[in-house]
Amino acid sequence: MTKYIFDFDDVLFFNTKKFKKHMYKCFEEIGVQYDTVKKYYKIEKGKGWVLRNLVESVLKGENITSISKEELSEKIMGECKNFLNNELIDRIKRLEVRNCYMVTHGVNEYQLEKINRTGLKPLFTKIFVVQDAKKGPVEMICEQFNDDEVVFVDDKEKRFADLDFVKYPNLRKVLYVGPESIVEIFQEK
C-alpha cells in the first residue's frame, strides 16, 4: 500500500499565487500599499511569522483605526478555503486517510490555522509542522512503513536534499510544479 506525504503551502494550498495576493489586496483596501506591508512582513517573519502579528503591526504602525485587527485578520483568513488545489485534493479524497500525511514548514499556530480553515485536516492521519527540515517526519514514516512505497510531494527541491534515499529505498520524491505533477504522484500512465 502506498503512503503519501504532502506539503501544504503551494502544493495543497495556493499560498504564494493566491492567498498572499488576497492578503495584500485586503491591506490595499484599507489604504496600505504592497511595499509598506512587505516592510512589516519582513520584520514579523524574523520574529516567527503569524498573520495576527502582521495585521497588528501594520494597523499600529500606519495608525489605522478604521478596522480592528480581528476584523482584518478574519477578512484575510476567512477566505482560506478558496485557495485550495482542488484538482489534487479531489485525488487525495479517493485515498484512505490512513495512507495520507502532511508535512508542512512554518509557524505551528499559523500553519494549523490555515489547515483548519481549509477543512483538509480530516483527510490526513497525521500533520507535522516543522520549523526546519522535513527529514525527521518523512524518514519516520518511511521507517514505520518500510514495506510500502512512500511518496513525498513538495514544491521545493531543497526539501529533498537531506533525505536518505539509500537508507529508505521505499521513498520516492515528487517535485510539485503544477497539475502535470499529479500524474507522477499517482504513477498514472
C-alpha positions, 0 to 999 in steps of 0.5 A, spaced: 500 500 500 502 506 498 503 512 503 503 519 501 506 525 504 504 532 502 506 539 503 501 544 504 503 551 502 503 551 494 502 544 493 495 543 497 494 550 498 495 556 493 499 560 498 504 564 494 499 565 487 493 566 491 492 567 498 498 572 499 495 576 493 488 576 497 492 578 503 495 584 500 489 586 496 485 586 503 491 591 506 490 595 499 483 596 501 484 599 507 489 604 504 496 600 505 500 599 499 504 592 497 511 595 499 509 598 506 506 591 508 512 587 505 516 592 510 512 589 516 512 582 513 519 582 513 520 584 520 514 579 523 517 573 519 524 574 523 520 574 529 516 567 527 511 569 522 503 569 524 498 573 520 495 576 527 502 579 528 502 582 521 495 585 521 497 588 528 503 591 526 501 594 520 494 597 523 499 600 529 504 602 525 500 606 519 495 608 525 489 605 522 483 605 526 478 604 521 478 596 522 480 592 528 485 587 527 480 581 528 476 584 523 482 584 518 485 578 520 478 574 519 477 578 512 484 575 510 483 568 513 476 567 512 477 566 505 482 560 506 478 555 503 478 558 496 485 557 495 485 550 495 488 545 489 482 542 488 484 538 482 489 534 487 485 534 493 479 531 489 485 525 488 487 525 495 479 524 497 479 517 493 485 515 498 484 512 505 486 517 510 490 512 513 495 512 507 495 520 507 500 525 511 502 532 511 508 535 512 508 542 512 514 548 514 512 554 518 509 557 524 505 551 528 499 556 530 499 559 523 500 553 519 494 549 523 490 555 522 490 555 515 489 547 515 483 548 519 480 553 515 481 549 509 477 543 512 483 538 509 485 536 516 480 530 516 483 527 510 490 526 513 492 521 519 497 525 521 500 533 520 507 535 522 509 542 522 516 543 522 520 549 523 526 546 519 527 540 515 522 535 513 527 529 514 525 527 521 517 526 519 518 523 512 524 518 514 519 516 520 514 514 516 518 511 511 521 507 517 514 505 520 512 503 513 518 500 510 514 495 506 510 500 502 512 505 497 512 512 500 511 518 496 513 525 498 510 531 494 513 538 495 514 544 491 521 545 493 527 541 491 531 543 497 526 539 501 529 533 498 536 534 499 537 531 506 533 525 505 536 518 505 534 515 499 539 509 500 537 508 507 529 508 505 529 505 498 521 505 499 521 513 498 520 516 492 520 524 491 515 528 487 517 535 485 510 539 485 510 544 479 503 544 477 497 539 475 502 535 470 505 533 477 499 529 479 500 524 474 507 522 477 504 522 484 499 517 482 504 513 477 498 514 472 500 512 465 
